[in-house]
Amino acid sequence: MQALEQARYLALREGATVLEADGTGDKVLRLIDGSMLKLFRRKRLLSSAAWYPYAQRFADNCRHLQERQIPCPVVKAVYRIGAIERDAVHYAPLPGQTLRQVLEEPADHDQLRAQLGRFIAILHERGVYFRSAHMGNVVLTPEGELGLIDIADLRIFRRPLRKSQRLRNFKHMLRYPQDRQWLLDAGDSSFVDGYLAAQQLCSREELAKVLA
């Protein structure tokens, strides 16, 4: 993590577009070259972020995903900006549209649901546990691949996920009504079929209980 002086920070963000902000300040900036600057503040004095900042977690998670051949952002630098009491990660965004954006376009999405099921199975097989998994954090790239964004709270394990972790991850994906409606679309089984075809640990009956 590099120290970024205020003058350099102001020069870096000059002309940037604010994509996300809250009452404490900016959260995500699109810089003039198209790269992104994501800012993190330490919410509590006694927090794991004190010794492992979220900006560094984001960068480390990107590296772990790249090692596992999962499309994700490419990190340029990680900063500590003392003048504004923020940590920041500077990265090139993953090109494409989030699935939420894709779903706004009328189309037959059975094939995409099956692809997402296979993608989630690949993540689980490669030890990736993404608690924030939802349609806004999965991107369909121009090459037709699926990838992940906004990954600061992602966890990486050396072994494939246990069955209990997989089923819990499915529950996370169903917590947004619009996501649940699309994934299960009037009883369509494409998502479940895609997942089952790419792994052998979870059964259809076990997934059905979670998805009910």
C-alpha positions in Angstrom: 0.0 0.0 0.0 1.4 3.4 -1.0 1.0 6.7 0.7 -0.8 9.2 -1.5 -0.3 12.8 -0.7 -3.3 15.1 -1.0 -1.9 17.0 -3.9 -1.4 13.8 -5.9 -4.8 12.6 -4.9 -6.4 15.8 -6.1 -4.5 15.6 -9.4 -5.5 12.0 -9.8 -9.2 12.7 -9.3 -9.3 15.9 -11.3 -12.2 15.7 -13.9 -13.4 12.4 -12.3 -17.1 11.4 -12.3 -18.6 10.5 -8.9 -20.4 7.2 -9.3 -21.1 6.5 -5.7 -21.1 8.7 -2.6 -22.7 9.0 0.8 -22.9 11.4 3.7 -19.2 10.9 4.5 -17.9 11.6 1.0 -17.1 10.0 -2.3 -17.0 6.2 -2.6 -16.4 5.3 -6.2 -14.9 7.6 -8.9 -14.5 7.1 -12.6 -11.3 8.9 -13.6 -10.8 10.7 -16.9 -8.8 7.7 -18.4 -11.8 5.4 -17.7 -10.1 3.6 -14.7 -11.8 3.5 -11.3 -10.9 4.7 -7.8 -12.8 3.0 -5.0 -12.5 4.7 -1.6 -12.9 2.9 1.8 -13.2 4.5 5.2 -12.5 2.8 8.5 -15.9 2.6 10.2 -14.8 1.5 13.6 -11.6 2.0 15.6 -11.5 -1.7 16.6 -11.9 -3.4 13.3 -10.1 -6.0 11.1 -9.7 -3.1 8.6 -7.2 -1.6 11.0 -4.6 -4.3 10.1 -6.1 -5.5 6.8 -7.7 -2.6 5.0 -10.6 -3.3 2.6 -8.7 -1.7 -0.3 -5.9 -4.3 0.2 -8.5 -7.1 0.4 -10.0 -5.9 -2.9 -6.5 -6.0 -4.5 -5.6 -9.4 -3.0 -9.0 -10.9 -4.1 -8.4 -9.7 -7.6 -5.1 -11.5 -7.6 -6.6 -14.7 -6.3 -9.4 -14.6 -8.8 -6.9 -14.0 -11.7 -4.9 -17.0 -10.4 -8.1 -19.1 -10.7 -8.8 -17.7 -14.2 -12.0 -15.8 -13.0 -12.5 -12.5 -14.9 -12.3 -9.5 -12.6 -10.9 -6.0 -12.4 -7.2 -5.4 -12.8 -5.6 -3.5 -9.9 -3.2 -0.7 -10.7 -2.3 0.5 -7.2 -3.5 0.5 -3.5 -3.3 3.8 -1.6 -3.5 5.2 1.9 -4.7 8.8 1.6 -4.0 10.3 5.0 -5.4 13.8 4.3 -9.0 12.4 3.9 -8.5 9.3 6.1 -9.3 6.9 3.3 -7.8 3.8 1.8 -8.2 3.5 -2.0 -7.8 0.9 -4.7 -7.1 2.1 -8.3 -8.2 -0.4 -10.9 -9.2 -1.0 -14.5 -12.8 -2.1 -14.5 -14.0 -5.4 -15.9 -15.5 -4.6 -19.3 -19.2 -5.6 -19.9 -22.6 -5.2 -18.4 -23.8 -6.4 -15.0 -26.5 -9.1 -15.2 -29.0 -6.6 -13.8 -28.3 -4.4 -16.8 -28.6 -7.4 -19.2 -31.9 -8.4 -17.7 -33.4 -5.0 -18.5 -33.3 -6.0 -22.2 -36.1 -8.3 -23.3 -34.7 -11.7 -24.4 -34.9 -15.4 -23.7 -32.5 -15.7 -20.8 -32.6 -19.5 -20.3 -29.1 -19.9 -21.7 -27.8 -17.1 -19.5 -29.3 -18.7 -16.4 -27.6 -22.0 -17.3 -24.3 -20.2 -17.8 -24.7 -18.5 -14.4 -25.3 -21.8 -12.8 -22.1 -23.2 -14.3 -20.2 -20.1 -13.3 -21.3 -20.4 -9.6 -20.3 -24.0 -9.7 -16.9 -23.1 -11.0 -16.5 -20.5 -8.3 -17.4 -23.1 -5.6 -15.1 -25.7 -7.1 -12.2 -23.2 -7.1 -12.8 -22.3 -3.5 -14.4 -18.9 -4.0 -17.1 -17.9 -1.5 -18.7 -14.6 -2.5 -21.1 -13.4 0.2 -22.2 -10.4 -2.0 -23.1 -12.6 -4.9 -26.0 -10.9 -6.8 -26.9 -9.9 -10.3 -25.3 -6.4 -9.8 -21.9 -7.9 -9.0 -21.7 -10.4 -11.9 -20.6 -9.1 -15.3 -21.2 -10.5 -18.7 -18.1 -9.5 -20.7 -18.0 -8.7 -24.4 -16.4 -12.1 -24.9 -19.5 -13.7 -23.4 -17.7 -14.8 -20.2 -19.0 -14.1 -16.7 -16.8 -12.3 -14.1 -17.0 -10.6 -10.7 -16.8 -7.1 -9.5 -17.1 -5.3 -6.0 -15.2 -8.1 -4.4 -13.8 -6.7 -1.1 -15.7 -9.2 1.0 -15.0 -12.3 -1.1 -13.2 -15.2 0.6 -10.8 -17.6 -1.0 -10.2 -21.2 0.2 -7.5 -23.6 -0.9 -10.0 -26.4 -1.4 -13.5 -26.5 -3.1 -16.2 -25.2 -0.9 -18.0 -27.5 1.5 -21.6 -28.4 0.9 -22.8 -26.2 3.7 -20.9 -23.2 2.3 -22.4 -23.7 -1.2 -25.9 -23.9 0.1 -25.4 -20.8 2.2 -24.1 -19.0 -0.8 -27.2 -19.9 -2.7 -29.3 -18.2 0.1 -27.2 -15.1 -0.3 -28.1 -15.0 -4.0 -31.8 -15.2 -3.3 -32.0 -12.3 -0.9 -33.0 -9.8 -3.6 -36.6 -10.4 -4.9 -35.7 -9.3 -8.4 -32.8 -11.8 -8.5 -34.9 -14.6 -7.1 -37.6 -14.0 -9.6 -35.2 -14.2 -12.5 -33.2 -17.1 -11.3 -36.3 -19.2 -10.7 -38.5 -17.7 -13.5 -41.8 -19.5 -13.1 -40.1 -22.8 -12.2 -37.5 -22.7 -14.9 -34.7 -25.1 -14.0 -31.9 -23.7 -16.3 -29.9 -22.2 -13.4 -30.1 -25.3 -11.2 -29.4 -27.6 -14.2 -26.3 -25.5 -15.1 -25.0 -25.7 -11.6 -25.6 -29.4 -11.2 -23.9 -30.2 -14.5 -20.7 -28.5 -13.4 -20.3 -30.1 -9.9 -21.2 -33.3 -8.0 -21.3 -32.3 -4.4 -24.8 -30.9 -4.0 -27.9 -32.7 -5.1 -31.0 -31.4 -6.8 -33.0 -32.2 -3.7 -30.7 -30.2 -1.5 -30.7 -27.2 -3.8 -34.5 -27.4 -4.1 -34.8 -27.0 -0.3 -32.7 -23.8 -0.4 -34.5 -22.4 -3.4 -38.0 -23.2 -2.1 
